[in-house]
């Protein structure tokens, strides 16, 4: 009887480890540097996040590091545009009058340097007066060249110690040019977020990091079937494990009572 109980306990332990590992692995695909875009209403691109108006409320939010600088990244989309917000706190004395945030966009999910062909940059001309310029560049052999047609829009604002940069980038436009990354629904693209202090985009870069953004293929926000299935399986298995644990606790108490009766 003891051998059987011991074997059952070992089986429960193995199942438990397997289920926990499976659950962690299945959720481990969504890492901090890969973000699933969320669907929501278009925010106003003005460098200000209106919390009272619940602006950016439905966006995917990640707290990541631009090297040693913590930033809040928000990603949102609708039928026409991909919206990205970069926000961080930095004391006034550490700001450059001409600092900028740029999104260097790959034409695919590849992080190879050659694939980064498009750049959207919000450059302050005088950050103390919140004067900025939004620029659209295409990249040719590492050179940032002015795009023939400015694509998308951007705005930025410094409010006390909080800097907010907001971008709007078209998705799958019919008149997309070779000078822009061809963002399309249902695909993944690499974005290099770049922070600098001078408008020299090769040598003026101070900090940068690359992330992957998954653009949804539909505007209907539905929980994937596989995620629901995994959740149901985990609930069922953990429920069964709970029942088994309760059963063995009951059996242990029964055994203790029988031992006490025998001793009497």
N, C-alpha and C positions, 0 to 999 in steps of 0.2 A: 504493500500500500504506500509506504514512504517513497519507494523508488518511482512509483507511478506519479505521485504528487510532485516529486522533484522534477521528473521529465516534463510534466505539464507546465510547471513554473518556468522551466528553461524555454519551452516552446513559446510561452507568453512573452518572455523577455525578448526572444529573437524577433517575434512578430512586432513587438513594440518598437524595437530598434529599426526594423525594416520600414514600418509605417512612418516614423518620425523622419528617417533619412529620405524616404520618398517624398514626403511633404516638403521638406527643406529644399530638395533638389528641384522639385517642380516649381517652387517659388523662386529659386535661385537664378532663373534665367533673367528675371527683371532686376538687373543690377543698377547701381546708382548712375552709371554712365550710359545707360540705355533707357530712354523715356518714351512711353506711349502717349502720344498726343490725345487730348480730350476734346470733346465737341461742346461748343457753347456759343453764346452770342458774341458778336464782334465787340471788342473793347475800343474805347476811344484812344487813338494813338496821340497822346499829348504829354507823355512823360510823367503822368500822375495816375496812381491806382486808386480809384474811388471805392473804398470799402463800403460806404453807406449805400452805394448803388450796386453793390455786390459785383463790381467789375472784376474780371479775371477769377470769379468765384469758382467756376467749373473747370478751371485750367488744371493740368497736371503740374504739381509743384515738387521741386526737389531742392534740398539744401546741399549744395556741392561746394567744392573748393576750386578757385581759380589759382592754382598753386597754393600759396599761403593765405589767399584772400577768400573768406567765406562769402558766397553769393546765394541769392534765392533765384531760382530759375523757374519760370512758368511757361507752359506750352499749351496752346489752344488752337483749334481750327474750326472752320465752317466749310461751306461748299466752295468758297473762292480762295481763302487765304489761310496761311499758317501764321500764327501770332506767337511771338517770343518776347518775354520780358526778363531783363536782367536787373537785379536790385542788390545793392550792398551798402553797408555803413562804413564810412571812412571820415575821420576827423577832418575839419576844414583845412587845417594846415598841411595835410598830406595830399590834397588835391592839386593837380596841375591845371592851370587856366585852360589848357588845350587838350585835356584828357579825352579819351574816346573808348567806346566799346564797339568791336566789330564782330560780325558773324561771317566767317570764311566757310563757304559751303561747298561740299563735295558733290559731284554729279551722281554719286552712288553711296553705298554704305562703306566704300573703301576709304581707308585712312591714308592711302598713298598720296604723296605730295602732288603728283600730277593730276589727281582727280579733283583737287580743290580749284575750281575755276571761277567762282563767283564770290564777291565780297560786298556785304551791306555794312556801312560804317556810319555811326553817329558820332560826330566830332564836335566837341565844344570849341568855340572860338573865344569865349569868355565865360567860364563856368560860374563865376561870381554873379554874372548878370543873366545866367541861363540862356546864353546865346549859343546856338548850335547849328550844324549843317548836316543833313543826311546825304550820303553819297552812295552811288552804286558803281562798283568796279568789276571788270573782268580781269582775270589773272592770266598772264601769258609769260611763261618762263620765269615766274617769280616776280614779274613786274605788275603793279596795280595800274590799270589803264581805265580811264573814264568810259563807262558804258554809253553807247550811242543813245539809248533810251533808258531813262531812270526807271527802275522797276521796284515796286513796293514803296513803303514809306517808313519813317522812323522819327522818334522824338525822345528827348531826354530832359531831366530836370533834377537839380540839386535842392533838396528840402532839408535844411539844417545839416545833418550828417548823412542823410540817406540819398543815394543816387539811384535814379530809376531810368532805365533805357527800354524803350518799347519799339518792337519791329513788327511790320506787316509784310509778308512775302507771298506773292501769288502762287497758287497751286494749279498746275496743268492749264495754263492759258494757251489759247490757240495760236497766238502770235509770239510764242516764246522764241527768243533768239539764241544763237550759239554763244552769246556772251553771258547767258544766265544759266544757272543750274536748273534742269528740267524737273522740278518737284512734281510728283504724281501721287495720287491716292493709293494706299495699300503698299507703299514702298518705304524703305529705310534709308536715311541719308546721314552722313557724317557732318557735324558742324564743329568748327573750331571757334571757340569763344575767346576773343582776344582783347586784352586791356593794354592801353598804351598812354603815353603822355605827350607825344609830339606827332604831327601829321606826316611822319615818315614811316610807312607801314612795314618796312623790313627791319629797320634799326630802332624804331620807336616802340616796339613791342616790349612790354614789361612782364606780362603774365599771360598764360594761355592754357586752355585745356580742350580736349576733343570729346564730344559726346555723340551718341547716336539717337536720332529721333525717328520713331515709327509713326508715319502718317496713316491714319485710319482710312480704310477703303470705303466706308459708308458714313453717312451722317447720323445713323441710328446707333445710339449707344447701347450695345447689347453685351451682356456678360458671355464670354466664349463658352461653348458647350463643354469643352474639355475641362475648363476651370470648375464648372458646376459639377461635372462628373467626379472629378478628383475630390471636391469638397464633400459630396455625398458619400463617397467611398470612405473618406477619413472619418466622417461622423459615424457611419455604421460600424467600422472597425473599432474605433475608440469606445463606442457604446458597448460592443461585445466584450472588449477588454475590461471595461468597467464592471459588467455583469460577472465575468469570471473572477475578477479581484474580490468582488463582494461575496461570491460563492466560497472562495477559498478562505476568506476571513471568517465566514460563518462556520466552515468546516473546522478551522483552528479552534474557535470558541467551543464547538461541540466536543472536540478532542480533549480540550482542557477540562471541561466538565466531566467527561468520562474518566479522565485520569484522577480527578479529585474523588469521584465515587469509588474508584478502585482502591485508592489510598485509605479511605474510610473503612 
